Amino acid sequence: MEDLEIVCPVCGEASLVLAEDLEDLEVGDVLECEACGAFLEVVSLDPLEVEVTEEGLEGFFVDCPRCGYTFELSEEDQGREVECPECGFRFLPDWSGLEEDEEW
């Protein structure tokens, strides 16, 4: 399998998805556009298709400060240390991007 370039539907910039990452990709996974930070949910693998997830409606996403992996947190994680599912690094996320009245 070869590396694949995907175009962000928000900003139009291309991002490269490495072949080794494509092998582990599943429908429902969320990618982050490197250019604009938009979260893109994988809706099909063959061919690879993504759609923009509305920030705040799908949950709260953080980037691991060690490896950069983007993953979703639940409301129960708020104020707690979390562990990156990719590299195992434990950290306290910055919840300031989530407004108090914002619904899950």
C-alpha positions in Angstrom: 0.0 0.0 0.0 1.3 3.5 -0.9 1.1 6.8 0.9 -2.1 8.7 0.1 -2.8 12.4 -0.2 -6.2 13.6 1.1 -7.6 17.1 0.5 -9.2 18.8 3.5 -12.8 19.8 2.6 -12.5 22.9 4.9 -9.3 24.6 3.7 -8.5 22.7 0.5 -5.0 21.9 1.6 -3.6 18.4 1.0 -2.3 16.2 3.8 -0.3 13.0 3.4 -1.5 9.8 5.1 1.4 7.4 5.4 1.0 3.8 4.1 1.6 2.3 7.6 -1.1 4.6 9.0 -3.5 3.6 6.2 -3.2 -0.1 7.2 -4.5 0.7 10.8 -7.2 3.1 9.6 -10.8 2.2 10.4 -14.2 3.7 9.6 -15.0 6.2 12.4 -11.4 7.2 13.0 -10.7 10.9 13.2 -7.9 12.6 11.4 -6.8 16.2 11.9 -6.0 18.5 9.0 -2.4 19.6 9.4 -3.1 23.0 7.8 -6.3 24.2 9.5 -6.9 21.8 12.4 -10.3 20.6 11.2 -11.3 17.1 12.4 -12.1 14.7 9.6 -14.0 11.5 10.3 -13.3 8.5 8.0 -16.6 7.4 6.5 -15.2 5.0 3.8 -11.9 3.1 3.3 -12.2 2.0 -0.3 -11.9 4.7 -1.6 -10.8 6.7 1.4 -13.5 9.4 2.1 -13.6 11.8 5.0 -16.2 14.3 6.3 -15.8 17.2 8.6 -17.0 16.6 12.2 -18.5 19.6 13.9 -16.2 20.7 16.7 -18.0 20.3 20.0 -20.8 18.1 18.7 -18.7 15.0 18.4 -16.7 15.5 21.6 -13.5 17.0 22.8 -10.3 16.1 21.0 -6.8 16.6 22.2 -3.3 16.1 20.8 -0.8 14.1 22.8 2.1 16.4 23.7 4.6 13.6 23.2 3.6 11.9 19.9 1.0 14.3 18.5 -1.7 11.6 18.2 -5.3 13.1 18.2 -7.9 11.3 20.3 -11.3 12.0 21.8 -12.0 12.4 25.5 -15.2 11.9 27.3 -16.9 14.2 29.8 -15.8 12.0 32.6 -12.2 12.7 31.7 -12.5 16.4 32.5 -10.1 17.5 35.2 -8.3 14.1 35.1 -5.0 13.0 33.8 -5.4 10.9 30.6 -3.3 8.4 28.8 -2.5 8.6 25.1 -3.8 5.4 23.4 -0.9 5.6 20.9 2.2 6.1 23.0 1.0 5.7 26.6 2.1 9.2 27.7 0.0 10.5 30.6 -0.9 14.2 30.8 -3.6 16.7 32.0 -5.5 18.1 29.0 -6.2 21.8 28.5 -10.0 22.0 28.7 -10.1 25.8 28.1 -11.3 25.2 24.5 -14.6 23.8 25.9 -17.1 26.4 27.0 -19.1 25.7 30.2 -22.5 25.8 28.4 -21.3 23.7 25.4 -23.2 20.4 25.2 -21.6 17.0 24.6 
